[in-house]
Amino acid sequence: MTQTAPSAQTSDVPEYTPLNRHRLIAPGPVEVAPDVLLALAQPQMHHRAKEGIEKLMYARQQLSQLLGDPYDAVITTSSGTGAFEGALVSTTPPGAKVVNAQAGKFSERWGQMAQRFGYDVQIVAKPWGELLDADEVAEACKDAYTLCITHSETSTGALHDLGAIAKAARAQNPDLIIIADCITSYGVAELRPAAWGVDVIVSGSQKGTATPPGLGFVLFSPEVQTRMIKDTPHGFYLDMTRELAGQKAGSTPQTPAINLIYALSVALDRLLAVPLDVLWAEQHRKNTALIAAGTALGAPAWAARTSPAVAVLRPPAGVTGRQVAARLAALGQRALAGQAPHEDAVFRVSTMGYADRYDALAIAGMLEDAFAALGVQFERGTGVQAAWQALK
Ligand SMILES: Cc1ncc(COP(=O)(O)O)c(C=O)c1O
């Protein structure tokens, strides 16, 4: 690829742009399949009626199946952050030591949350874009009650080695409770919580499960369920001990978002139509295609160990992350710039959700259009060709 300094001038959007299909190519909320959306247009059901109870129980069973381990699922009426909050306060007693391993926007959030609740928080940090060190995290966990960690860090595109970190931490402290933010790895990246020794998995509906926003998921290992806190002083609505007992019996203590739960089931039927390793491998290939396209066009990945949920790419010289995202937006495509304070250092595109390998090719083409409009010099077709190679 030849690359010269981009011209400052950007051309107008093409005249055909109003004909473009608007797509969500950001790492959540993601595209949702038509049958999932249609499921939201059914006559209102009652959550205490037989039909409502069956829908809840079926969705919970599907969520365990998507995890691949016999963990029990709680569905919260919240985004993923609410689910994480419930998981933390329902497993970790007031004042306990919490280790927060952080290397990006989302992992930082769990430290802030734990501090707000008055836990004794120890932060183990790496700069954004870098990988967490298993030994460093494990050392801090020696006398801790709980470790809060993010598997797929959506702000940097790093997939932290959750298996290695959990193993090292548990070797130091067999009683440690490990809560993993798998908000963009659940149903997306290889995740083996039972084998890795991760007690609690947290996610949300608008990511890998390709459902509209509004549901959180917490999956509890059988062992951690014996240690959950009764009547936590830090939560009532998000008391997962009460919620888990209720949901196991087919009844939520509060009114659940039953319509979304039904829609979730329709989306999960599609994901569960193939074995988990096929699902993970295809998501990996799609994202590798985005990274290959970016790299061929002068926009390589930020992280060394990349998450299959999102391609976090450094824009070509002279172009900013915000410019790339804005240009894609002008073409009707919703991508994201980096997260503050790295808005211009990277941009983010994703094929998570209702998107297939052919969408990955389309995104490679969009990157070519966006870069060309921003004055980047490259040979047309280079990005799409690289994406095709990665998909083979
Ligand atoms: C890794 C990660 N953690 C946490 C969150 C926050 O989730 P929510 O917005 O569903 O509360 C996100 C959302 O993008 C995420 O990607």
The ligand as a MOL file (V3000), in Angstrom:
LIG
                    3D

  0  0  0     0  0            999 V3000
M  V30 BEGIN CTAB
M  V30 COUNTS 16 16 0 0 0
M  V30 BEGIN ATOM
M  V30 1 C -16.9430 -4.3430 28.0520 0
M  V30 2 C -18.1260 -3.5230 28.4350 0
M  V30 3 N -18.4210 -3.4120 29.7380 0
M  V30 4 C -19.4680 -2.6870 30.1490 0
M  V30 5 C -20.2750 -2.0230 29.2550 0
M  V30 6 C -21.4300 -1.2450 29.7530 0
M  V30 7 O -22.5990 -1.9230 29.4330 0
M  V30 8 P -24.0140 -1.2520 29.4420 0
M  V30 9 O -23.9440 -0.0430 28.5870 0
M  V30 10 O -24.8940 -2.3400 28.9000 0
M  V30 11 O -24.3450 -0.9210 30.8520 0
M  V30 12 C -20.0100 -2.0970 27.9000 0
M  V30 13 C -20.8280 -1.3690 26.9240 0
M  V30 14 O -20.4080 -1.0340 25.8410 0
M  V30 15 C -18.9080 -2.8800 27.4840 0
M  V30 16 O -18.6040 -2.9910 26.1840 0
M  V30 END ATOM
M  V30 BEGIN BOND
M  V30 1 1 1 2
M  V30 2 1 2 3
M  V30 3 2 2 15
M  V30 4 2 3 4
M  V30 5 1 4 5
M  V30 6 1 5 6
M  V30 7 2 5 12
M  V30 8 1 6 7
M  V30 9 1 7 8
M  V30 10 2 8 9
M  V30 11 1 8 10
M  V30 12 1 8 11
M  V30 13 1 12 13
M  V30 14 1 12 15
M  V30 15 2 13 14
M  V30 16 1 15 16
M  V30 END BOND
M  V30 END CTAB
M  END
